[in-house]
Amino acid sequence: MSDLNKSTLLEIINLIKLKKISSLEITNHFIKNIEKSKNLNCFITTCFEKTIKSAKDFDAKKDFSGLLSGVPLAVKDLFCTKNTKTTAGSKILSNFIPTYESTVTDNLWSEGAILLGKLNCDEFAMGSSNETSFFGNTINPVGKNLVPGGSSGGSASALAANLTPATIGTDTGGSIRQPASFTGTVGLKPTYGLCSRWGIVAFASSLDQAGPMTKNVEDCALLLEAMSGYDEKDSTSINKKKENYSKNLNPKINGLKIGIPKEYRVENMPKEIDGLWKKGIDILKNSGAKIIDISLPHTKYALPTYYIVAPAEASSNLARYDGIKFGYRSIKGKNLIEMYENTRGEGFGDEVKRRVLIGTYVLSSGYYDAYYLKAQKVRRLIKNDFDKCFKGVDAILTPSTPSSAFKIGEKSNDPISMYLNDIFTVPVNLAGIPAISIPAGHDSKGYPLGLQLISKALDEQKILNLAFAMEKSIDFKQSFNRWWE
């Protein structure tokens, strides 16, 4: 059984299909790992009785028609799961049990997967370190005092620690790719609209996108295949034919043109990050790709644009949490207005309050044109930069993050420093295009570092193929002594 910790999602699926292991056996293996790993604080909610029953039901039916037949999976606690608590990492939703299932998770269960539990995340996905969660910060298995990144920190940590064979997260400004980089895993942010947003607790509706987080690129392609698809319940869902990403994986990238943007060489970037980027460029060259220097001139405006647009949308989306219909309600207050105020004051954490205040301010009368409208115009210019570049290149290579995982508490009192962690990931969300982070090396402390591949809209197959080719050359290795058990 111990070898299962080294098994990929695809290997586990094949073991189940070949009847070398039952769904119940693999489920019990992961449950045992989870119960021994409470110190990592990856899970907000577990549902092991339901999980075991579902595994037994699968073994009785032996229906192998789904892509994920009999595989137990844990998911980020931002996806609504029917009759299973969904908190979004917030006190205000700490007692919320949805009566419906998100489209993305429903797609997974339709493909034969089984729910293990709900994974910790920054409150309402607002954070880059998993320190804003009402349920406490998740620990990165890479080191005792390290953040796993955010907001999908619980997902990344659980995956790296082998508490789930694969998982799903959401990415609004880098919330899949940054934690993947920090934990030595693979994370993909798909094209906006490729995966349904229906049933996902909203942060910023024009930026949020669900995506896969896995141990390798092959698993990533398979999970994207399972979770994506058109959904008429989501008005932003793209109506297109489903693709067989895993079957079409091809490491032959000879002749592809890869852009290297000069604007991503930021001031004070660690030499290790720059060295890793050069290593990635060499790998692509040696694989037959052509390297082309490109310019994305409006990149420097991406972070300020994001931190106007995202809080504005958050301010609007979070207005629904008032203590009336669902969620936490304060017992203080002499009238309705005071009850609202106390509910929101007690129910939201500091980071959420900060972003709601910023968002409300930029949308307010007299400031809308100066901030929000201007930010939307700059967002269009950022997208235009990418569109122009993709006329001459097939994909873009950049670092995933400006550093490796940092210590818990190191940036929590400095919001600007925390926000700067998203400098390489945010432009992709503003443009609505896909990007993948793959583990590519370690820094001098032995902490993982990632490289990011970006492509034009709906060109996921291309970056998966490039990532697949790079993964074979990099041969990234990571091992833990399971110090947290």
Phi, psi and omega in degrees: 000330185299331179295341179298334178295336180263355185281143176275170177302314182297320178296320180293317178302316180293322177299319179292316182294325179278001179061029175277344177208147179268163176299322180295320180296315181291324178296314179297326177300312181289324176299318179298317177300317181297315183294332179274355188241029183296336180296338178282341179057043181282327188258137170267319182223136171241156181220053191298326180298314177296320182299312181296319178298316180297320179295318178296319179298319179297314182297329179287321182276326182051051178267106184260020185285336183279157178294334185239035188309115173078008184268127176280134180226140171262148183230156178302141184280035173250347179269124178292129179237124186302126178064014175233129186310137179228114190249341188055026178069021187237146175297325185293341176244019187293346178239021185271121176241107183295150176260012183217167183245138175297151181299317182298313180292324177300322176299319180295315181292327177295333178270009173099000180286162183233137182283123175272323183164183185248132189262144183301151179202163173301147184304123183052028179067019181262093180162162181238017185212357184067019179268353181266359180295137175298336184266015177090159184282146173279148177260140176281124180298345178296328181196147189301327185250018186259143172285153177269003188088175182203168005275345182277045184291321178296322179295313182295317181294316180297321178294312181296327182271006180061045174262352175205143183286341176194171180201175175234148177227187172232151185227112179254328178212014182135011190288354169257314188287321181293311176297328176298316179297318183290338185247002179073036179237178181256134178220132182238129171261110183287173171304139178302123180101351179287323176247135184297143174265358184294127180085006173261131179300123190280139169250285178232105194298330181273001183238328184300136174206131178281151179200167182276149173228122189217177180278334179211175186290323180299316176297322181299315179298318181295315182292323177297320178301319183287324189266340184276170177140156182292142179222114182292345178283347179248113184293345179260004180289138182272124181273094180218161179294138178294142181254151177265074185302319185289321180289332183265010178298132183214117182282358181278108185242017181304128177093348179290144180260125183246124181272140176241104185283127183294333183290345180275358173274083187279159180297139178064022176292130181304144180301329180296322179292316179297319178297321179294319178299315179297321177299317178297320178298317180297319180298316180294319177300312182294339178271000176101003179280155179257128183265129181231129175286132181229170178231134173240078195299335183267010179305322184296342179264359187296311182297309178299325177296313180300316184279011164253311183295310185296311177296327178298314180290325178295318179303318179289313183295323185275000177296338183287344183271092186233002178084007184268300187270328182201166176083187183295141174228129178288145177270357180271158176113136182270342181215182185299314182298316179294324177296316175304308185300314182290322178300312182288324179294320181275330187277330180265145175277175186299318183293320178296316178300317180301314183287324176296319178295316178299313182297318179295321180296311184289342177266353187285158181303130180096340181243347183305309181293321184290328185245290189297311181296319179295319179298322179294325177292319178293323177303319178296321179295322178297317177296319179299322177303313180295314181303317180296315181295322183287356171284338182244347180227158179272329182202169180234138177249130177217168167293158177278321183219159179279359179200173171275183181303136179256171185285150176299130180089349185295324184241001189295336178262009182227083184304322182296315178299321178294316182296327181295345178295341183263015189299327182269346186257327185302317183304326181297318179294319179298326181272347178073023185254165183275152176206148180231141173251130177237146178292133188230355181167189179229154174273187184295339179271356181089010180274143183293152175227146182240158171244147184246134173246132184238141176223176179286168183307136177064020178252039181302323182301322182294314181287332174294318178296316178297316179296322179298316179294316180294320181302319180296323181283323183288318181051055181296134178235137177216130178224146180240150172269009180053051182298339186277351183278000000 
